[in-house]
Amino acid sequence: MNRSSGRSPAVTTKTTCLTTAACEAADKSPDALRQFVQRMDRNRVNLEFADYVDLKTVQRWQAEERRLAAARDAHDSAPKVARNEVR
């Protein structure tokens, strides 16, 4: 008799927790996901960066990079005023 709940035997609570944590890291940023995968690698857990990145995630990361670059450019092009100078 098969008493499984539809999940494969390889999927455990630990795996589910790691997947959830990896997805949360991917939601934060590519660096957060990379750091998470590297930490897990040191613990001998085999995670692949690409397993947690889909097209929507890449597009969100790219939009955030463009937003930060625009903010940096706006800040860099702002007129510089000496600290003791009065406008």
MODELLER restraints for C-alpha pairs under 7 A, 6 or more apart:
rsr = mdl.restraints
at = mdl.atoms
rsr.add(forms.Gaussian(group=physical.xy_distance, feature=features.Distance(at['CA:22:A'], at['CA:33:A']), mean=6.38, stdev=0.5))
rsr.add(forms.Gaussian(group=physical.xy_distance, feature=features.Distance(at['CA:22:A'], at['CA:36:A']), mean=6.72, stdev=0.5))
rsr.add(forms.Gaussian(group=physical.xy_distance, feature=features.Distance(at['CA:22:A'], at['CA:52:A']), mean=6.75, stdev=0.5))
rsr.add(forms.Gaussian(group=physical.xy_distance, feature=features.Distance(at['CA:23:A'], at['CA:52:A']), mean=6.02, stdev=0.5))
rsr.add(forms.Gaussian(group=physical.xy_distance, feature=features.Distance(at['CA:25:A'], at['CA:32:A']), mean=5.19, stdev=0.5))
rsr.add(forms.Gaussian(group=physical.xy_distance, feature=features.Distance(at['CA:25:A'], at['CA:33:A']), mean=4.68, stdev=0.5))
rsr.add(forms.Gaussian(group=physical.xy_distance, feature=features.Distance(at['CA:25:A'], at['CA:36:A']), mean=6.87, stdev=0.5))
rsr.add(forms.Gaussian(group=physical.xy_distance, feature=features.Distance(at['CA:26:A'], at['CA:32:A']), mean=6.59, stdev=0.5))
rsr.add(forms.Gaussian(group=physical.xy_distance, feature=features.Distance(at['CA:26:A'], at['CA:33:A']), mean=4.87, stdev=0.5))
rsr.add(forms.Gaussian(group=physical.xy_distance, feature=features.Distance(at['CA:26:A'], at['CA:52:A']), mean=6.64, stdev=0.5))
rsr.add(forms.Gaussian(group=physical.xy_distance, feature=features.Distance(at['CA:26:A'], at['CA:53:A']), mean=6.92, stdev=0.5))
rsr.add(forms.Gaussian(group=physical.xy_distance, feature=features.Distance(at['CA:29:A'], at['CA:61:A']), mean=6.61, stdev=0.5))
rsr.add(forms.Gaussian(group=physical.xy_distance, feature=features.Distance(at['CA:34:A'], at['CA:49:A']), mean=6.63, stdev=0.5))
rsr.add(forms.Gaussian(group=physical.xy_distance, feature=features.Distance(at['CA:37:A'], at['CA:47:A']), mean=5.97, stdev=0.5))
rsr.add(forms.Gaussian(group=physical.xy_distance, feature=features.Distance(at['CA:37:A'], at['CA:48:A']), mean=6.97, stdev=0.5))
rsr.add(forms.Gaussian(group=physical.xy_distance, feature=features.Distance(at['CA:37:A'], at['CA:49:A']), mean=6.48, stdev=0.5))
